[in-house]
Amino acid sequence: RQEVAMLAQFIHLADYMVVESLLLRVVTQSDSLYQDLQKPSKKSGLFNITLSMERDTICFAPELTDLTGHVSAMLDAMVSCVHSVPRLLYMAAFKPHFEDKAKVVGPHLGDMIRSSTIFKMICSKIDNVIRTDFGATVDYGKFAEQYFPIYNYADEFNKQLFAEQDHIANSRSIKREMLKLRGWGADLDRMKLSNVIGIFGVDSKTLRNFLIDRKNVVLEDMKSVLHTAAKESCEQVLSDFQARIKLLARKPTNLKDFAAYVESKSEIGEDIKNLMQASSTVDEMYKLLSSFDVKIPSAEQVKLDDLHTIHGQFTESIDTAQQDVSVKIGQMAQALKGEISKLDQELMEIMTELVSNECTNPKAECSQVLEMLDDVQLQIERISDKADTYTHYQKLFNMSAHEYTNLTSTKELFEEKFELWNSMRQWEDLTVGPVGWASQVWSTIKPEDMEREVQSQFKTAQKIYKKREDDVALRFKDDALKWKGYMPSLVALGNEALKVRHWEQIFAKLGRPYDKEMTLDNLVQWDIFSIKEYCEEISGVASGEYALELQLEKIETAWRDMVFTLNSYRDSKDVFILAGLDEVFVQLEDNQAALQTML
C-alpha cells in the first residue's frame, strides 16, 4: 500500500524527467545549429542567396527579413514539436493514481523552453550570425555596381528613336555604341558566377545571364536597324551616283541648257566629297554588320558591288563633262554677249519711248499714259529678270559681270514718269473726278481739309517740276497753282457763319437766284471768283454778325437762367422783396457795357 501511495509522485517525477530531457534536446539541437552556422561549408554555405538588379540597385533574394523569419519559424516549430509530445502526467491510464483527477497540472514545456536563458542566448547568437554574414554578403554584392551602365543602357534604349536618326551622319557613334555593347559582353563573361560569404552561398550567375539577355536584345535591335539602314543607304547612294552620271551625260546645244549643265556640273563637283563619304560610310556599316555575324543577302551584296563599281564610272563622267564644257564654253560666251546686247538695245528703245510720244504730251489722258507705263513696267521687269539670269551665267562661265547701266537709267526714268502721271491722275480724281470736289454739293465740302490737300499737292507738283521741267510737269504745277488761287475764296465761302441772307446777297451780285444744292463745279461755272473780294467781304460780315448773335444769346441765357432770392417783407406772409441784388447789378452793368460796345 505504501508503494501504491507513492505512485503519483513517481509519475510526476517521471514526467519532470521527460520534460527536462526534451528541453535539453531542444537546447542541444539549437546549439548544434549554431555550431553548424559557425562552421559552414566553404563550397556552398548553408543558405543560397541570388543576386539581381534594378535601376541603380543590387537586390538579394531572399532578403534578410525573410532569412531571419525563416530561421525563427524553424526554431519555434521545433519548440512546438517537443511541446506536443504526449505527457505521462496526462495519460488516462495514470489518472486513477491522483487524488484530484481534474486538477493534474505539470510544467508548460513550450513556455519553459522559450523563457530559457540558454535557449534565448543561442537564438540571439544564431540571429547575430545571420545578420553579420548577410551584411558581409551585401558588401560583397557591391561588385555588381560596375554593371549598372549595362542595365541602365538597356533600360533607356529606344529602338524607334534609334531607327529615326541619320545613320549616315551618325555612323561613327553607332559603331562606338555597338562595340561598347560587345565589350560589355566580354565583361559579363568574366563575372564571377558564385561565392561563399559566411553561411551564404552567393549566386551571381542569374544576374549575369539576365544582363547578357538584356544586352543581347539591345544589340539585336541595333543590328536589325543598322542592317535596314545600310540597305536603304546603299540604294540611295547608288541612286544618287546614277542620277548624277545621267545629268553629266547630257549634251546641251543652247545657252540656257548649257548654263544649267555647267551649274549642275559645278554642284556635282562640290558634292563629290559628300557622295564618296556616304559611299565609304555604307561600306563601314556593312563591315560592322559582318563583324557582328550578320548575314548579308546576295541581292544586297550585288548592290554593294555596284556601288563600288560606279565610282570609276562617276569619275569618268566628270572628266568627260569637263572636256565638253571646255570645248563649248567659248561659243556659249559669245552667244551670251549677244543676248546681253539685245537687252541693252531693248532698254534704249524703252527709254526713247519714255521721252517721246504720249509720255511727254501735256494734253494726254492720264489713264491712257498709265496703261502704257504698266506695259513698260512689265517689259522692264522681264528684262531685269533676264539680266539677273545672264549675270548668273557670266559667273558660271567665269566672265566679268556686265554693268547694266541702261537698265538703271531706264528704271530711274520710268520711276520719274510714273510718279508724275500717277500723281496727276490722283490729283484729277481728287478735283474733277467722278467723286471729286467739283461734283460734290458745296455744303458737304470742308474747305479747310481741301486747302490742306491743295497745299500738299502743290508741293508735290513743284518737286516734280524741279526734277524735270517739261510740259507735262508744268501742266500739273499750273493746275495745282490754279486751285491754290481758288482757296481764299472757297475758304471764305465755306464760313459756317454764312446764312441764307448772305448767300442771297452773293448770288444777287452774280445775277442768279440762290441754289442751296449747288456743286463746286456750279460755282466755278458761274464765275464765282470774279467777285472774290465781295465774297470775302460778305464772309467777314457774316462772321461779325455771328459773333454778335452768340454774345446776345449768351446774355439772354444768363438772364433767363438767373435765380432771384425773395425774402418776406417785415414778417409778412404774402409780401416779398428781392434780396442779394449785388450779383444781379454786376451782371446788369456787364451786359449794358457789352451791348453799348456792340452799338
Secondary structure as GFF3:
##gff-version 3
##sequence-region A 1 599
A	DSSP	alpha_helix	2	5	.	.	.	ID=ss1
A	DSSP	alpha_helix	7	38	.	.	.	ID=ss2
A	DSSP	beta_strand	47	54	.	.	.	ID=ss3
A	DSSP	beta_strand	57	61	.	.	.	ID=ss4
A	DSSP	alpha_helix	64	83	.	.	.	ID=ss5
A	DSSP	three_ten_helix	88	90	.	.	.	ID=ss6
A	DSSP	three_ten_helix	92	97	.	.	.	ID=ss7
A	DSSP	three_ten_helix	101	103	.	.	.	ID=ss8
A	DSSP	alpha_helix	109	114	.	.	.	ID=ss9
A	DSSP	alpha_helix	117	141	.	.	.	ID=ss10
A	DSSP	three_ten_helix	142	147	.	.	.	ID=ss11
A	DSSP	alpha_helix	148	156	.	.	.	ID=ss12
A	DSSP	alpha_helix	159	164	.	.	.	ID=ss13
A	DSSP	alpha_helix	171	189	.	.	.	ID=ss14
A	DSSP	beta_strand	194	197	.	.	.	ID=ss15
A	DSSP	beta_strand	200	203	.	.	.	ID=ss16
A	DSSP	alpha_helix	205	248	.	.	.	ID=ss17
A	DSSP	alpha_helix	255	291	.	.	.	ID=ss18
A	DSSP	alpha_helix	298	354	.	.	.	ID=ss19
A	DSSP	three_ten_helix	357	360	.	.	.	ID=ss20
A	DSSP	alpha_helix	366	396	.	.	.	ID=ss21
A	DSSP	alpha_helix	405	431	.	.	.	ID=ss22
A	DSSP	three_ten_helix	437	439	.	.	.	ID=ss23
A	DSSP	three_ten_helix	442	444	.	.	.	ID=ss24
A	DSSP	alpha_helix	447	467	.	.	.	ID=ss25
A	DSSP	alpha_helix	471	493	.	.	.	ID=ss26
A	DSSP	alpha_helix	500	510	.	.	.	ID=ss27
A	DSSP	alpha_helix	520	525	.	.	.	ID=ss28
A	DSSP	three_ten_helix	528	531	.	.	.	ID=ss29
A	DSSP	alpha_helix	532	561	.	.	.	ID=ss30
A	DSSP	beta_strand	565	568	.	.	.	ID=ss31
A	DSSP	beta_strand	576	579	.	.	.	ID=ss32
A	DSSP	alpha_helix	582	598	.	.	.	ID=ss33
###
